[in-house]
Amino acid sequence: MSTKAMKYVHESLAATGFVVMHHEIAATVRPDIWGDGMECRKDIHAQTTRNALGGLKPLRYRAILRGIQGAVPLLARSPKQLAERIELITGFQVDEVFPESELEGIPEPMSNERLAAIARRKVSLQNPFDHIKTANGPRSCSTCSHIAAGHRCMNDKVSGIDYPPANVDRRCLGYAPLWNSHDKRNGHALWPELINATPILNTGEQS
């Protein structure tokens, strides 16, 4: 882990009991560490992609934050009032906080309401335009040039998901085919029906 990223993680855990691993939040709450937003993005992305946080003891969570695409990774020493603490420190409204284990398919005892919320979130993150019909079918994220090591999407501001599942096909306006692809059409050319469409929100409702 880089010196700056390590400083951010350990000082955040010591001061607040949690740390949000997202470059926009890191640069906002700790401008004393990163004066350059691009440097912060590179540092934070490197740590999450390489799983450099695996040796740390705090519990691992994901959060849905208003204004930030995808499920943001975070570490916390305690889940108690975690959403409220995140809002207080970062200024971002929290729609949902859930254990990262839910993304890994580890079964946990959950209520019907919780299961429904998870199902709605999966629709939102994986297929936000599931309710829109298009002439062309979906594509695998593995065939997109924006996918980096660890199946990280480098165009997550458009795609809406930072780590898309490898086995789920999507229709994404940020799609860009690999250089050796026979079909050179990008997301706008493949799915023009989505350009002005309203995606399904993570609540499972449409705005």
C-alpha positions, -999 to +999 in steps of 0.1 A: +000+000+000+013+035-008+024+057+020-003+082+014-030+055+011-018+039+043-018+072+061-054+078+050-066+043+060-050+041+094-057+077+105-094+074+093-099+042+113-082+057+144-103+089+142-137+077+130-137+039+132-142+036+094-126+045+061-143+049+027-121+036-001-132+060-029-109+086-044-136+114-045-143+110-008-107+105+001-096+137-017-125+156-002-120+147+035-082+146+034-069+174+011-038+175+034-028+141+020-037+145-017-035+179-034-041+163-067-073+144-074-057+123-101-030+111-077-056+102-052-077+082-077-045+063-087-036+055-051-070+044-040-077+024-072-044+006-068-052-005-033-087-018-040-076-036-072-047-053-056-067-062-025-040-046-004-065-041+024-070-079+030-046-080+060-065-053+080-087-065+108-118-042+104-150-055+089-155-050+052-187-033+039-201-017+007-221+015+007-245+031-018-239+068-017-259+095-034-239+111-062-214+083-065-218+054-089-216+018-078-212+001-044-183+019-026-159-004-005-152+006+031-137-007+063-153-002+097-145-014+132-182-015+141-215-014+121-232+006+149-247+038+133-223+034+104-246+051+078-250+081+101-213+084+108-205+082+071-229+110+063-215+131+092-179+128+081-182+127+043-213+148+037-226+122+013-261+108+019-261+070+025-288+050+008-276+016+021-247-001+039-243-039+036-216-065+044-192-071+014-199-108+020-233-104+003-215-097-030-195-129-026-225-151-024-220-161+013-254-170+027-265-152+058-298-153+078-319-124+064-354-112+065-376-112+034-373-074+033-335-076+033-336-102+005-358-079-015-335-050-010-305-071-021-324-082-052-333-046-061-297-035-056-284-062-079-309-051-106-297-015-102-260-022-103-259-049-129-288-041-153-300-005-146-318-005-180-335-038-177-368-022-183-358-007-217-360-027-249-331-024-274-325-037-309-291-051-299-285-075-271-261-070-242-223-075-242-200-091-216-180-066-197-150-088-204-151-076-240-149-039-230-116-020-231-124-002-199-121-034-178-088-035-159-071-060-136-094-075-110-124-069-134-124-032-123-144-009-145-123+022-153-153+040-167-176+034-136-190+070-137-208+060-169-213+022-163-226+027-128-207-002-113-170-004-102-166-042-102-191-057-127-197-095-124-178-114-150-207-137-158-234-110-163-239-094-197-249-057-196-259-028-219-238+001-210-233+035-227-197+035-215-189+003-235-159+004-257-149-028-276-114-042-275-090-032-302-092-066-319-130-068-318-147-073-352-176-052-340-163-017-334-195-002-322-194+015-288-222+017-263-239+047-279-240+030-313-251-004-299-279+009-276-291+044-287-324+036-269-305+041-236-291+076-243-320+095-228-335+066-208-339+067-170-321+039-152-337+019-124-326+034-091-311+013-063-344+014-045-359-006-073-381+022-084-379+045-114-377+082-111 
